[in-house]
């Protein structure tokens, strides 16, 4: 297992190099340049070129790419073109908000979807099974921004139970967490139900039933453990995706997270901030996948080593 973990960590290096290169290329092909965006339309061409030279934007593409990679592996993500604040400083103030929101959302998803999906599979065609299917279809069909606005109107403005926008206390995370978890809960519920139904029809489950083994023991000791292996993969993928996909929720609830920081940086072509955000999110996504792979060793002894 240790050898496997080291090998996976080393593969992150070419992944990071490739991601940085792709983002660099996309930002290079995007119209406009930092000098013009920062100084505005009424600045002279000479002023724009002078600022671009000061920012190092006039250097050849490959030189800028290699320079960024060199500083990146030293922990230096550069400074924002717009604020002149170190990118790592901007990220460290925003990333905890997004990480906390995503973590709360995944925890809520696990608490609701895995038990609901399991019970729905065990009691197939029952009321609970029908309710789980209806809930999954409904949550996957509702737009996130609409659900967030609905929560604000009812729970924040009408009832006054939670803050409308911003981060005032931990209560500020309640509505965004529920909103973010909605679509993920639908996916994980359906996934759990499907995998659980498949496992319950396996030969070894039928053999255990035929030998008179206790039904609850079969479900807890054998069925759930095997059914959760693909579910863990989906949870890990969703966790990584949500780290970079909470921009709608953060915008609706006015949360100062990574999503809004990245969107604003792309709009203003603030290349250092864009690169810093994307590389950090990609690294986080890769680490989550690594943890998911490691968890397989505990869920299924066959994948150890």
TAGI-V364817 format. One record per residue. N is the residue number from 1. RES is the residue in one letter. SS is DSSP state (@ for helix, = for strand, . for the rest). PSI is psi in whole degrees, -180 to 180 (none if undefined). NEAR is the number of other ideal C-beta (glycine too) atoms within 8 Angstrom. Layout:
# TAGI-V364817
n:N res:RES ss:SS psi:PSI near:NEAR
n:N res:RES ss:SS psi:PSI near:NEAR
This chain:
# TAGI-V364817
n:1 res:X ss:. psi:-40 near:8
n:2 res:X ss:@ psi:-41 near:5
n:3 res:X ss:@ psi:-39 near:6
n:4 res:X ss:@ psi:-42 near:9
n:5 res:X ss:@ psi:-44 near:10
n:6 res:X ss:@ psi:-42 near:8
n:7 res:X ss:@ psi:-42 near:8
n:8 res:X ss:@ psi:-38 near:10
n:9 res:X ss:@ psi:-40 near:8
n:10 res:X ss:@ psi:-30 near:7
n:11 res:X ss:@ psi:-15 near:8
n:12 res:X ss:@ psi:-26 near:10
n:13 res:X ss:@ psi:-56 near:7
n:14 res:X ss:@ psi:-30 near:7
n:15 res:X ss:@ psi:-46 near:10
n:16 res:X ss:@ psi:-42 near:12
n:17 res:X ss:@ psi:-42 near:9
n:18 res:X ss:@ psi:-41 near:8
n:19 res:X ss:@ psi:-45 near:11
n:20 res:X ss:@ psi:-41 near:14
n:21 res:X ss:@ psi:-43 near:9
n:22 res:X ss:@ psi:-46 near:8
n:23 res:X ss:@ psi:-41 near:12
n:24 res:X ss:@ psi:-44 near:14
n:25 res:X ss:@ psi:-45 near:8
n:26 res:X ss:@ psi:-46 near:8
n:27 res:X ss:@ psi:-30 near:11
n:28 res:X ss:@ psi:-38 near:7
n:29 res:X ss:@ psi:-19 near:5
n:30 res:X ss:. psi:142 near:7
n:31 res:X ss:. psi:153 near:2
n:32 res:X ss:. psi:169 near:6
n:33 res:X ss:. psi:159 near:9
n:34 res:X ss:@ psi:-39 near:13
n:35 res:X ss:@ psi:-46 near:15
n:36 res:X ss:@ psi:-40 near:11
n:37 res:X ss:@ psi:-41 near:10
n:38 res:X ss:@ psi:-45 near:10
n:39 res:X ss:@ psi:-22 near:9
n:40 res:X ss:. psi:176 near:6
n:41 res:X ss:. psi:-24 near:4
n:42 res:X ss:. psi:0 near:3
n:43 res:X ss:. psi:147 near:9
n:44 res:X ss:. psi:160 near:5
n:45 res:X ss:@ psi:-35 near:5
n:46 res:X ss:@ psi:-42 near:6
n:47 res:X ss:@ psi:-40 near:10
n:48 res:X ss:@ psi:-46 near:13
n:49 res:X ss:@ psi:-36 near:10
n:50 res:X ss:@ psi:-42 near:9
n:51 res:X ss:@ psi:-39 near:12
n:52 res:X ss:@ psi:-39 near:12
n:53 res:X ss:@ psi:-39 near:9
n:54 res:X ss:@ psi:-37 near:6
n:55 res:X ss:@ psi:-10 near:9
n:56 res:X ss:. psi:14 near:8
n:57 res:X ss:. psi:-20 near:11
n:58 res:X ss:. psi:-7 near:6
n:59 res:X ss:. psi:157 near:7
n:60 res:X ss:. psi:153 near:5
n:61 res:X ss:@ psi:-49 near:7
n:62 res:X ss:@ psi:-36 near:6
n:63 res:X ss:@ psi:-44 near:8
n:64 res:X ss:@ psi:-39 near:12
n:65 res:X ss:@ psi:-50 near:11
n:66 res:X ss:@ psi:-36 near:8
n:67 res:X ss:@ psi:-42 near:10
n:68 res:X ss:@ psi:-44 near:12
n:69 res:X ss:@ psi:-42 near:10
n:70 res:X ss:@ psi:-46 near:8
n:71 res:X ss:@ psi:-31 near:10
n:72 res:X ss:@ psi:-46 near:12
n:73 res:X ss:. psi:-5 near:6
n:74 res:X ss:. psi:2 near:6
n:75 res:X ss:. psi:11 near:6
n:76 res:X ss:. psi:112 near:7
n:77 res:X ss:. psi:8 near:13
n:78 res:X ss:. psi:-172 near:11
n:79 res:X ss:= psi:150 near:8
n:80 res:X ss:. psi:138 near:14
n:81 res:X ss:. psi:-33 near:14
n:82 res:X ss:. psi:-43 near:7
n:83 res:X ss:. psi:-14 near:5
n:84 res:X ss:. psi:19 near:6
n:85 res:X ss:. psi:139 near:8
n:86 res:X ss:= psi:136 near:9
n:87 res:X ss:@ psi:-40 near:14
n:88 res:X ss:@ psi:-31 near:10
n:89 res:X ss:@ psi:-41 near:8
n:90 res:X ss:@ psi:-39 near:14
n:91 res:X ss:@ psi:-42 near:14
n:92 res:X ss:@ psi:-23 near:8
n:93 res:X ss:@ psi:-22 near:8
n:94 res:X ss:@ psi:-37 near:13
n:95 res:X ss:@ psi:-41 near:11
n:96 res:X ss:@ psi:-34 near:8
n:97 res:X ss:@ psi:-49 near:13
n:98 res:X ss:@ psi:-43 near:14
n:99 res:X ss:@ psi:-42 near:9
n:100 res:X ss:@ psi:-43 near:9
n:101 res:X ss:@ psi:-47 near:17
n:102 res:X ss:@ psi:-41 near:13
n:103 res:X ss:@ psi:-47 near:8
n:104 res:X ss:@ psi:-40 near:11
n:105 res:X ss:@ psi:-43 near:13
n:106 res:X ss:@ psi:-41 near:14
n:107 res:X ss:@ psi:-46 near:8
n:108 res:X ss:@ psi:-40 near:12
n:109 res:X ss:@ psi:-46 near:14
n:110 res:X ss:@ psi:-43 near:10
n:111 res:X ss:@ psi:-37 near:8
n:112 res:X ss:@ psi:-50 near:11
n:113 res:X ss:@ psi:-41 near:13
n:114 res:X ss:@ psi:-49 near:12
n:115 res:X ss:@ psi:-41 near:8
n:116 res:X ss:@ psi:-44 near:13
n:117 res:X ss:@ psi:-38 near:16
n:118 res:X ss:@ psi:-48 near:14
n:119 res:X ss:@ psi:-38 near:10
n:120 res:X ss:@ psi:-37 near:16
n:121 res:X ss:@ psi:-43 near:15
n:122 res:X ss:@ psi:-39 near:9
n:123 res:X ss:. psi:58 near:9
n:124 res:X ss:. psi:139 near:8
n:125 res:X ss:. psi:10 near:5
n:126 res:X ss:. psi:-180 near:8
n:127 res:X ss:@ psi:-41 near:5
n:128 res:X ss:@ psi:-40 near:10
n:129 res:X ss:@ psi:-45 near:13
n:130 res:X ss:@ psi:-40 near:9
n:131 res:X ss:@ psi:-40 near:9
n:132 res:X ss:@ psi:-39 near:14
n:133 res:X ss:@ psi:-45 near:11
n:134 res:X ss:@ psi:-45 near:8
n:135 res:X ss:@ psi:-42 near:12
n:136 res:X ss:@ psi:-44 near:13
n:137 res:X ss:@ psi:-42 near:9
n:138 res:X ss:@ psi:-48 near:9
n:139 res:X ss:@ psi:-34 near:11
n:140 res:X ss:@ psi:-17 near:9
n:141 res:X ss:@ psi:-24 near:5
n:142 res:X ss:. psi:128 near:9
n:143 res:X ss:. psi:139 near:5
n:144 res:X ss:@ psi:-44 near:13
n:145 res:X ss:@ psi:-36 near:10
n:146 res:X ss:@ psi:-42 near:8
n:147 res:X ss:@ psi:-41 near:11
n:148 res:X ss:@ psi:-44 near:15
n:149 res:X ss:@ psi:-38 near:9
n:150 res:X ss:@ psi:-43 near:8
n:151 res:X ss:@ psi:-40 near:12
n:152 res:X ss:@ psi:-46 near:13
n:153 res:X ss:@ psi:-41 near:8
n:154 res:X ss:@ psi:-55 near:9
n:155 res:X ss:@ psi:-28 near:9
n:156 res:X ss:@ psi:-52 near:14
n:157 res:X ss:@ psi:-47 near:8
n:158 res:X ss:@ psi:-50 near:7
n:159 res:X ss:. psi:-24 near:7
n:160 res:X ss:. psi:25 near:5
n:161 res:X ss:. psi:-30 near:5
n:162 res:X ss:. psi:156 near:9
n:163 res:X ss:. psi:151 near:9
n:164 res:X ss:. psi:-52 near:8
n:165 res:X ss:. psi:171 near:6
n:166 res:X ss:. psi:-176 near:10
n:167 res:X ss:. psi:96 near:8
n:168 res:X ss:. psi:-39 near:6
n:169 res:X ss:. psi:-173 near:6
n:170 res:X ss:. psi:-22 near:5
n:171 res:X ss:. psi:-24 near:8
n:172 res:X ss:@ psi:-18 near:14
n:173 res:X ss:@ psi:-12 near:11
n:174 res:X ss:@ psi:-57 near:9
n:175 res:X ss:@ psi:-45 near:14
n:176 res:X ss:@ psi:-36 near:15
n:177 res:X ss:@ psi:-47 near:12
n:178 res:X ss:@ psi:-41 near:10
n:179 res:X ss:@ psi:-46 near:14
n:180 res:X ss:@ psi:-36 near:15
n:181 res:X ss:@ psi:-14 near:14
n:182 res:X ss:@ psi:-57 near:12
n:183 res:X ss:@ psi:-39 near:10
n:184 res:X ss:@ psi:-38 near:14
n:185 res:X ss:@ psi:-39 near:15
n:186 res:X ss:@ psi:-44 near:14
n:187 res:X ss:@ psi:-49 near:12
n:188 res:X ss:@ psi:-35 near:17
n:189 res:X ss:@ psi:-49 near:16
n:190 res:X ss:@ psi:-39 near:11
n:191 res:X ss:@ psi:-44 near:12
n:192 res:X ss:@ psi:-45 near:17
n:193 res:X ss:@ psi:-46 near:15
n:194 res:X ss:@ psi:-49 near:9
n:195 res:X ss:@ psi:-36 near:12
n:196 res:X ss:@ psi:-41 near:15
n:197 res:X ss:@ psi:-40 near:10
n:198 res:X ss:@ psi:-45 near:9
n:199 res:X ss:@ psi:-41 near:12
n:200 res:X ss:@ psi:-18 near:10
n:201 res:X ss:. psi:3 near:7
n:202 res:X ss:. psi:157 near:9
n:203 res:X ss:@ psi:-39 near:5
n:204 res:X ss:@ psi:-29 near:7
n:205 res:X ss:@ psi:-42 near:13
n:206 res:X ss:@ psi:-39 near:9
n:207 res:X ss:@ psi:-43 near:8
n:208 res:X ss:@ psi:-39 near:10
n:209 res:X ss:@ psi:-41 near:10
n:210 res:X ss:@ psi:-30 near:6
n:211 res:X ss:. psi:-1 near:6
n:212 res:X ss:. psi:17 near:4
n:213 res:X ss:. psi:148 near:8
n:214 res:X ss:. psi:133 near:5
n:215 res:X ss:@ psi:-46 near:7
n:216 res:X ss:@ psi:-37 near:6
n:217 res:X ss:@ psi:-40 near:8
n:218 res:X ss:@ psi:-45 near:13
n:219 res:X ss:@ psi:-46 near:11
n:220 res:X ss:@ psi:-42 near:8
n:221 res:X ss:@ psi:-33 near:7
n:222 res:X ss:@ psi:-53 near:12
n:223 res:X ss:@ psi:-53 near:13
n:224 res:X ss:@ psi:-43 near:10
n:225 res:X ss:@ psi:-42 near:8
n:226 res:X ss:@ psi:-33 near:10
n:227 res:X ss:@ psi:-27 near:15
n:228 res:X ss:@ psi:-12 near:12
n:229 res:X ss:@ psi:-53 near:10
n:230 res:X ss:@ psi:-29 near:9
n:231 res:X ss:@ psi:-39 near:13
n:232 res:X ss:@ psi:-40 near:12
n:233 res:X ss:@ psi:-46 near:9
n:234 res:X ss:@ psi:-39 near:11
n:235 res:X ss:@ psi:-45 near:13
n:236 res:X ss:@ psi:-43 near:12
n:237 res:X ss:@ psi:-43 near:9
n:238 res:X ss:@ psi:-38 near:13
n:239 res:X ss:@ psi:-48 near:11
n:240 res:X ss:@ psi:-39 near:13
n:241 res:X ss:@ psi:-39 near:9
n:242 res:X ss:@ psi:-28 near:13
n:243 res:X ss:@ psi:-34 near:14
n:244 res:X ss:@ psi:5 near:12
n:245 res:X ss:. psi:21 near:7
n:246 res:X ss:. psi:14 near:15
n:247 res:X ss:@ psi:-39 near:10
n:248 res:X ss:@ psi:-46 near:10
n:249 res:X ss:@ psi:-43 near:16
n:250 res:X ss:@ psi:-35 near:17
n:251 res:X ss:@ psi:-46 near:11
n:252 res:X ss:@ psi:-42 near:13
n:253 res:X ss:. psi:7 near:14
n:254 res:X ss:. psi:41 near:9
n:255 res:X ss:. psi:130 near:14
n:256 res:X ss:. psi:73 near:11
n:257 res:X ss:. psi:-170 near:13
n:258 res:X ss:@ psi:-33 near:16
n:259 res:X ss:@ psi:-50 near:15
n:260 res:X ss:@ psi:-36 near:13
n:261 res:X ss:@ psi:-44 near:14
n:262 res:X ss:@ psi:-44 near:15
n:263 res:X ss:@ psi:-45 near:10
n:264 res:X ss:@ psi:-37 near:9
n:265 res:X ss:@ psi:-39 near:13
n:266 res:X ss:@ psi:-42 near:9
n:267 res:X ss:@ psi:-38 near:6
n:268 res:X ss:. psi:5 near:10
n:269 res:X ss:. psi:45 near:14
n:270 res:X ss:. psi:83 near:13
n:271 res:X ss:@ psi:-47 near:11
n:272 res:X ss:@ psi:-39 near:12
n:273 res:X ss:@ psi:-42 near:14
n:274 res:X ss:@ psi:-48 near:14
n:275 res:X ss:@ psi:-43 near:16
n:276 res:X ss:@ psi:-45 near:14
n:277 res:X ss:@ psi:-47 near:13
n:278 res:X ss:@ psi:-44 near:12
n:279 res:X ss:@ psi:-39 near:14
n:280 res:X ss:@ psi:-43 near:11
n:281 res:X ss:@ psi:-39 near:12
n:282 res:X ss:@ psi:-41 near:11
n:283 res:X ss:@ psi:-42 near:10
n:284 res:X ss:@ psi:-43 near:10
n:285 res:X ss:@ psi:-43 near:12
n:286 res:X ss:@ psi:-39 near:11
n:287 res:X ss:@ psi:-37 near:8
n:288 res:X ss:@ psi:-43 near:11
n:289 res:X ss:@ psi:-37 near:11
n:290 res:X ss:@ psi:-43 near:11
n:291 res:X ss:@ psi:-37 near:9
n:292 res:X ss:@ psi:-44 near:12
n:293 res:X ss:@ psi:-40 near:9
n:294 res:X ss:@ psi:-37 near:10
n:295 res:X ss:@ psi:-25 near:9
n:296 res:X ss:@ psi:-35 near:11
n:297 res:X ss:@ psi:-28 near:10
n:298 res:X ss:@ psi:-30 near:5
n:299 res:X ss:@ psi:-36 near:9
n:300 res:X ss:. psi:107 near:8
n:301 res:X ss:@ psi:-19 near:5
n:302 res:X ss:@ psi:-21 near:4
n:303 res:X ss:@ psi:3 near:7
n:304 res:X ss:. psi:151 near:6
n:305 res:X ss:. psi:none near:4
